Amino acid sequence: MQAEYKIEARGISKGFTANQDYIDVLRDVSLGVKPNEFLVILGPGQCGKTTLINCMSGIERPDSGGIYLNGSQVMEPGPARGVVFQQYALFPWKTVLDNVAFGLMVRGVSTAECKAVAQDYINLVGLQGFEKSFPHHLSGGMRQRVSIARAYASDPEVLFMDEPFSALDAQTRYAMEQDILRITEQKKKTIVFITNNVEEAIYLGDRIVLMTSLPGRIKREFPVEMVKPRDYTDTRFLELRLAISEQTELVLDN
């Protein structure tokens, strides 16, 4: 029987000790993500969002509870779960092509196939012509496009994005949001996307999960029942924006 969720957190809790003080980061969080769903985790800074996806991706182990991919428990990182970080995490000594192809090369895919797949995703994110460039030659938005292309090229079953546009200026951020919508339409993927921006959450998400401040818990879920691409001035968009703002500690931009 096929699992209802592509990936699921079941009652996970996680804490850390810093300077002899225990910090309760996540407490009894349960969350399921359906196949090909674009799920947005929304919350203020320091609410455990990153810790949650680190546990779900296998980078960290929860103290209690479990993570399940297709119904099987996740015990460690693996190629079925890809991550795009806030920082670009590119290899500065590798070209755009080699950065995008890296995950495939590690898995032993032939050089010819690595280059062909990498080129396909470089084209998809609009970086054709920059294949031989190094990260320091690129703008911030272009470097994040490389990170996204690399994550997609490895073909994970679930892709986690940890505030990938937070370091970008407003215009570039909006362009990247449009790019993500275009890419997800062409390359269906289960995505878990973290943000602290209400408008970005509504613009991108099929469903929004709102988290509390520490210890992080699921406060409320909001389905986003609007056709994509969405209009920031649409009445339904503004009504959902207000409904979320009334439940969160985030500050809305005017």
C-alpha positions as CSV (number, residue, x, y, z in Angstrom):
1,M,0.0,0.0,0.0
2,Q,1.4,3.4,-1.0
3,A,2.1,5.8,1.8
4,E,-0.2,8.8,2.0
5,Y,2.8,11.1,2.5
6,K,6.0,11.4,0.6
7,I,7.8,12.5,3.8
8,E,6.5,12.7,7.3
9,A,7.6,13.9,10.8
10,R,5.9,12.0,13.6
11,G,6.0,13.6,17.0
12,I,9.6,14.8,16.8
13,S,11.3,16.9,19.5
14,K,14.8,18.3,19.4
15,G,16.9,20.4,21.8
16,F,20.5,21.6,22.1
17,T,22.8,22.5,25.0
18,A,24.6,25.8,24.6
19,N,26.8,27.3,27.4
20,Q,25.4,24.7,29.8
21,D,21.8,25.9,29.0
22,Y,19.3,23.6,27.4
23,I,17.4,25.1,24.5
24,D,14.1,23.4,23.7
25,V,13.9,23.9,19.9
26,L,11.2,21.6,18.6
27,R,8.4,20.0,20.7
28,D,6.2,17.2,19.5
29,V,6.0,18.3,15.8
30,S,4.0,16.1,13.4
31,L,3.9,17.1,9.8
32,G,3.1,15.2,6.5
33,V,4.0,16.3,3.0
34,K,2.1,14.8,0.1
35,P,3.8,13.8,-3.2
36,N,4.5,16.8,-5.4
37,E,3.2,19.2,-2.8
38,F,4.8,22.6,-2.3
39,L,4.7,23.0,1.4
40,V,5.8,26.2,3.0
41,I,6.9,26.3,6.7
42,L,6.4,29.9,7.9
43,G,7.6,31.4,11.2
44,P,9.7,34.1,12.9
45,G,13.4,33.8,13.3
46,Q,14.7,31.3,15.9
47,C,11.5,29.2,15.9
48,G,13.1,25.9,14.8
49,K,12.3,25.9,11.1
50,T,15.8,25.1,10.0
51,T,16.1,22.4,12.7
52,L,12.9,20.9,11.5
53,I,14.0,20.5,7.9
54,N,17.5,19.4,9.0
55,C,15.8,16.5,10.9
56,M,13.5,15.8,7.9
57,S,16.4,15.7,5.5
58,G,18.5,13.5,7.7
59,I,21.2,16.0,8.5
60,E,20.2,15.9,12.2
61,R,18.5,13.3,14.3
62,P,15.5,14.2,16.4
63,D,15.7,13.4,20.2
64,S,12.4,11.7,20.0
65,G,9.9,10.8,17.3
66,G,10.8,9.8,13.8
67,I,11.0,10.9,10.1
68,Y,9.6,8.7,7.4
69,L,10.2,8.7,3.7
70,N,7.6,6.7,1.7
71,G,6.7,5.0,5.1
72,S,10.3,4.0,5.9
73,Q,12.2,5.6,8.7
74,V,15.0,8.1,7.8
75,M,18.1,7.5,9.8
76,E,20.8,9.5,7.9
77,P,21.2,11.8,4.9
78,G,20.7,10.3,1.5
79,P,20.3,11.2,-2.2
80,A,16.5,11.0,-1.9
81,R,16.5,14.3,0.0
82,G,18.2,17.4,-1.4
83,V,18.8,20.7,0.4
84,V,19.2,24.3,-0.9
85,F,20.7,26.3,1.9
86,Q,20.4,30.0,2.8
87,Q,24.1,30.4,1.8
88,Y,25.0,29.2,-1.6
89,A,27.3,26.3,-0.5
90,L,29.0,26.1,-3.9
91,F,32.5,24.8,-4.5
92,P,34.5,28.0,-5.4
93,W,37.1,26.1,-7.3
94,K,34.5,24.4,-9.6
95,T,32.8,25.9,-12.6
96,V,29.0,26.3,-12.8
97,L,28.8,23.1,-14.9
98,D,30.9,21.1,-12.4
99,N,29.0,22.4,-9.4
100,V,25.7,21.4,-11.0
101,A,27.0,18.0,-12.0
102,F,28.7,17.2,-8.6
103,G,25.9,15.1,-7.0
104,L,25.7,12.9,-10.1
105,M,29.4,12.5,-10.3
106,V,29.5,11.4,-6.6
107,R,26.9,8.7,-7.4
108,G,29.1,7.3,-10.2
109,V,27.1,8.6,-13.2
110,S,29.1,8.6,-16.4
111,T,30.8,11.9,-17.3
112,A,28.8,12.3,-20.5
113,E,25.5,11.9,-18.7
114,C,26.6,14.2,-15.9
115,K,27.3,16.9,-18.3
116,A,24.1,16.4,-20.3
117,V,21.9,16.5,-17.2
118,A,23.8,19.4,-15.7
119,Q,23.4,21.3,-19.0
120,D,19.6,20.7,-19.0
121,Y,19.2,22.2,-15.5
122,I,21.6,25.1,-16.3
123,N,19.4,25.9,-19.2
124,L,16.3,25.5,-17.0
125,V,17.5,28.1,-14.5
126,G,18.6,30.5,-17.3
127,L,22.4,30.3,-16.9
128,Q,23.3,29.0,-20.3
129,G,26.5,30.7,-21.4
130,F,27.9,30.7,-17.8
131,E,28.8,27.0,-17.7
132,K,32.6,27.7,-17.5
133,S,32.2,30.6,-15.0
134,F,33.2,30.2,-11.3
135,P,31.0,31.3,-8.4
136,H,32.9,34.5,-7.7
137,H,32.1,35.6,-11.2
138,L,28.3,35.4,-10.5
139,S,25.8,37.7,-8.7
140,G,24.0,36.4,-5.6
141,G,20.9,35.5,-7.6
142,M,22.9,33.6,-10.2
143,R,24.8,31.7,-7.5
144,Q,21.5,30.6,-5.9
145,R,20.3,29.5,-9.4
146,V,23.3,27.3,-9.5
147,S,22.5,25.8,-6.1
148,I,18.9,25.1,-7.2
149,A,20.1,23.6,-10.5
150,R,22.5,21.3,-8.6
151,A,19.7,20.2,-6.2
152,Y,17.3,19.4,-9.0
153,A,20.0,17.7,-11.1
154,S,20.5,15.1,-8.4
155,D,16.8,14.2,-8.7
156,P,15.9,13.9,-5.1
157,E,12.5,12.6,-4.1
158,V,12.1,15.6,-1.7
159,L,13.7,19.0,-2.0
160,F,14.2,21.2,1.0
161,M,14.8,24.9,0.6
162,D,15.9,26.9,3.7
163,E,15.1,30.6,3.1
164,P,16.9,30.4,-0.3
165,F,16.1,34.0,-1.3
166,S,16.6,35.8,2.1
167,A,20.0,37.3,1.1
168,L,18.7,38.7,-2.2
169,D,17.4,42.2,-3.0
170,A,13.6,42.5,-3.4
171,Q,13.6,42.6,-7.2
172,T,15.9,39.6,-7.6
173,R,13.9,37.8,-4.9
174,Y,10.7,38.2,-6.9
175,A,12.4,37.1,-10.1
176,M,13.6,33.9,-8.2
177,E,10.1,33.2,-6.9
178,Q,8.8,33.3,-10.5
179,D,11.6,31.0,-11.6
180,I,10.8,28.5,-8.9
181,L,7.1,28.5,-10.0
182,R,8.2,27.9,-13.6
183,I,10.7,25.1,-12.6
184,T,8.2,23.3,-10.4
185,E,5.7,23.4,-13.2
186,Q,8.1,21.7,-15.6
187,K,9.8,19.4,-13.0
188,K,7.3,18.1,-10.5
189,K,8.9,17.6,-7.1
190,T,7.9,17.4,-3.5
191,I,9.2,20.6,-1.9
192,V,9.5,21.9,1.7
193,F,10.3,25.6,1.6
194,I,11.2,27.7,4.6
195,T,10.5,31.4,4.8
196,N,9.7,34.2,7.3
197,N,8.0,36.2,4.6
198,V,4.2,36.0,4.5
199,E,3.8,37.2,0.9
200,E,6.4,34.7,-0.4
201,A,4.6,31.9,1.5
202,I,1.3,32.7,-0.2
203,Y,2.8,33.3,-3.6
204,L,4.6,29.9,-3.7
205,G,2.8,27.5,-1.4
206,D,0.1,24.9,-1.9
207,R,-0.2,24.8,1.9
208,I,1.4,26.9,4.6
209,V,2.3,25.6,8.0
210,L,2.7,28.3,10.7
211,M,5.1,27.7,13.6
212,T,5.2,29.2,17.0
213,S,8.3,30.7,18.6
214,L,10.6,28.4,20.7
215,P,9.9,25.7,21.4
216,G,8.8,25.3,17.8
217,R,5.4,23.7,17.4
218,I,2.8,23.6,14.6
219,K,0.4,26.4,15.4
220,R,-1.9,26.3,12.4
221,E,-2.1,25.3,8.7
222,F,-3.5,27.3,5.8
223,P,-4.4,25.8,2.5
224,V,-3.7,28.2,-0.4
225,E,-6.6,27.6,-2.8
226,M,-5.5,30.0,-5.6
227,V,-4.3,29.2,-9.1
228,K,-0.6,29.9,-9.8
229,P,0.8,32.4,-10.6
230,R,-0.8,34.5,-8.0
231,D,-1.5,38.2,-7.9
232,Y,-0.3,40.0,-4.8
233,T,-3.2,42.5,-5.1
234,D,-5.9,39.8,-5.5
235,T,-8.6,40.1,-2.8
236,R,-8.2,36.4,-1.7
237,F,-4.4,36.9,-1.5
238,L,-4.9,39.9,0.8
239,E,-7.5,38.2,2.9
240,L,-5.2,35.2,3.5
241,R,-2.3,37.6,4.2
242,L,-4.4,39.2,6.9
243,A,-5.6,35.9,8.4
244,I,-2.0,34.6,8.7
245,S,-0.7,37.9,10.1
246,E,-3.4,37.7,12.9
247,Q,-1.9,34.4,13.9
248,T,1.8,35.1,13.8
249,E,4.5,37.2,15.3
250,L,5.9,38.1,11.9
251,V,5.8,41.8,10.9
252,L,4.2,42.5,7.5
253,D,5.8,44.8,5.0
254,N,3.6,47.7,4.0
